[in-house]
Amino acid sequence: MEKERYSEIIREQTNRALWEVGNVIKCIPEDIWGKEYCGMPLWKHVYHMLHSLDLWFMNPNDTGYKEPGFHVKDLNNLDVVTEKEISREQIHDYFLWVERKIKRYIEELMDEELLESPEGCKYTGFTLILAQHRHLHTHMGMIMGFIVAETGLWPRVLGLEGEIPEGGYEKYF
């Protein structure tokens, strides 16, 4: 890693964070997928987290942004009960979509762009990225807490130095 480039550090830490998101989603047992925590089903907590990454990581004011095909008004809002439900398969596919989108963006990201604001946005690229890492890990902590409380198992995370597993791996510590 080229340590003097902020964009490279962002790439590395974002890739690590995305791996952890995928693993935590895999760790959610089927019997708690629809269980309510803080008044909302667990799947809605996951969708809220992913939707925020999708919308806010690059530019929340992107005029070309499109909601996922299954989205309905307030489906991402943890303060509003909705009738619509999302399946594990839909969440899995949406996660893969968001992951690819973010990886394409960070692969091309240059340090000079970090302090620029995307078109129509009042925040800099760096602010958006840092805010999404903060938001992501707030919700990851909650979701991991729900999993640990229900199963007694701790989903695997990478930390700063752990290798990103390739192929098979144990999804819990």
C-alpha positions in Angstrom: 0.0 0.0 0.0 1.2 3.5 -0.9 1.0 5.0 2.6 1.2 8.6 1.5 -2.0 8.5 -0.5 -5.2 9.0 1.4 -7.2 7.4 -1.5 -5.3 4.2 -1.1 -6.0 4.1 2.7 -9.7 4.7 1.9 -9.7 1.9 -0.7 -8.1 -0.6 1.8 -10.4 0.3 4.7 -13.5 0.4 2.6 -12.8 -3.0 1.1 -12.2 -4.4 4.6 -15.5 -2.8 5.8 -17.4 -4.2 2.9 -16.1 -7.7 3.5 -17.2 -7.4 7.1 -20.7 -6.3 6.0 -21.1 -9.3 3.8 -19.9 -11.6 6.6 -22.3 -10.1 9.2 -25.2 -10.5 6.8 -24.3 -14.2 6.3 -24.2 -14.6 10.1 -27.9 -13.6 10.6 -29.8 -16.7 11.5 -33.0 -17.3 9.5 -35.1 -17.3 12.7 -34.2 -13.7 13.6 -34.3 -12.3 10.1 -37.8 -10.9 10.7 -37.5 -10.5 14.5 -38.1 -6.9 15.8 -35.3 -5.0 17.4 -36.0 -1.4 18.5 -39.4 -1.7 16.8 -38.1 -2.8 13.4 -37.4 -6.2 11.9 -33.7 -7.1 11.6 -33.8 -7.2 7.8 -34.9 -3.5 7.9 -31.8 -2.6 9.9 -29.7 -4.2 7.3 -31.5 -2.5 4.4 -31.2 0.9 6.1 -27.5 0.4 6.5 -27.0 -0.7 2.8 -29.4 1.9 1.4 -27.4 4.7 3.2 -24.2 3.4 1.7 -25.8 3.3 -1.7 -27.2 6.8 -1.5 -24.7 8.7 0.6 -21.2 7.2 0.0 -20.6 9.1 -3.3 -23.3 11.8 -3.7 -26.7 12.0 -2.1 -27.7 14.6 -4.7 -26.8 12.5 -7.7 -29.7 13.2 -10.2 -29.0 9.7 -11.8 -29.5 7.8 -8.5 -32.1 5.0 -8.8 -33.7 3.2 -5.9 -33.5 -0.6 -6.0 -36.4 -2.2 -7.8 -38.0 -3.5 -4.7 -37.8 -0.2 -2.8 -41.0 1.6 -1.7 -41.3 4.8 0.2 -39.8 4.7 3.7 -38.5 1.1 3.3 -35.1 2.4 4.4 -36.5 4.5 7.3 -36.1 3.0 10.7 -38.7 5.4 12.1 -41.5 4.3 9.8 -43.2 0.9 9.8 -43.8 -0.5 6.3 -45.8 -3.3 5.0 -43.3 -4.4 2.5 -40.7 -7.0 3.5 -37.3 -7.9 1.9 -36.1 -11.4 1.4 -32.5 -12.6 2.2 -32.0 -13.0 -1.5 -33.0 -9.4 -2.2 -30.7 -8.2 0.5 -27.8 -10.4 -0.8 -28.3 -9.1 -4.3 -28.5 -5.5 -3.2 -25.4 -5.9 -1.1 -23.5 -7.2 -4.1 -24.8 -4.2 -6.2 -23.7 -1.7 -3.5 -20.4 -3.4 -3.0 -19.6 -3.3 -6.8 -20.7 0.3 -7.1 -18.6 1.5 -4.2 -15.5 -0.6 -5.3 -15.7 1.0 -8.8 -15.9 4.4 -7.3 -13.0 4.0 -4.8 -10.8 2.3 -7.5 -10.7 5.5 -9.5 -10.7 7.8 -6.5 -7.7 10.3 -6.3 -6.6 12.3 -3.3 -7.3 15.5 -5.2 -11.0 14.7 -5.4 -11.4 14.1 -1.6 -11.7 17.8 -0.7 -14.0 18.6 -3.7 -17.7 18.4 -3.5 -19.6 16.2 -5.9 -22.0 18.0 -8.3 -24.9 19.5 -6.4 -23.6 18.4 -3.0 -22.6 20.6 -0.1 -20.2 18.0 1.4 -16.8 17.0 0.2 -16.1 13.5 -1.0 -14.0 12.8 2.1 -16.8 14.0 4.4 -19.3 11.7 2.6 -17.0 8.7 2.9 -16.0 9.3 6.5 -19.6 9.9 7.5 -20.7 6.6 5.8 -17.9 4.6 7.6 -19.2 6.1 10.8 -22.9 5.3 10.0 -22.0 1.9 8.7 -20.2 0.8 11.8 -22.8 2.2 14.1 -25.4 -0.1 12.4 -22.9 -3.0 12.1 -22.3 -2.8 15.8 -26.1 -3.0 16.5 -26.6 -5.8 14.1 -23.7 -7.8 15.5 -25.1 -7.2 19.0 -28.4 -8.6 17.9 -26.6 -11.7 16.5 -24.4 -12.2 19.6 -27.4 -11.8 21.9 -29.4 -14.4 20.0 -26.7 -16.9 19.2 -23.8 -16.4 21.5 -21.6 -16.3 18.4 -19.4 -13.4 17.4 -19.3 -12.7 13.6 -15.7 -12.6 12.3 -14.3 -9.1 11.6 -10.9 -8.3 10.1 -9.5 -5.6 12.3 -6.7 -3.4 10.9 -4.3 -6.3 10.0 -6.3 -9.5 9.4 -6.1 -11.0 6.0 -9.3 -10.9 3.9 -10.3 -14.5 3.5 -10.5 -16.0 0.1 -12.6 -19.1 -0.5 -13.9 -20.9 2.6 -13.5 -19.4 6.0 -15.2 -19.6 9.5 -17.7 -16.8 9.6 -17.6 -16.6 13.4 -14.7 -16.2 15.8 
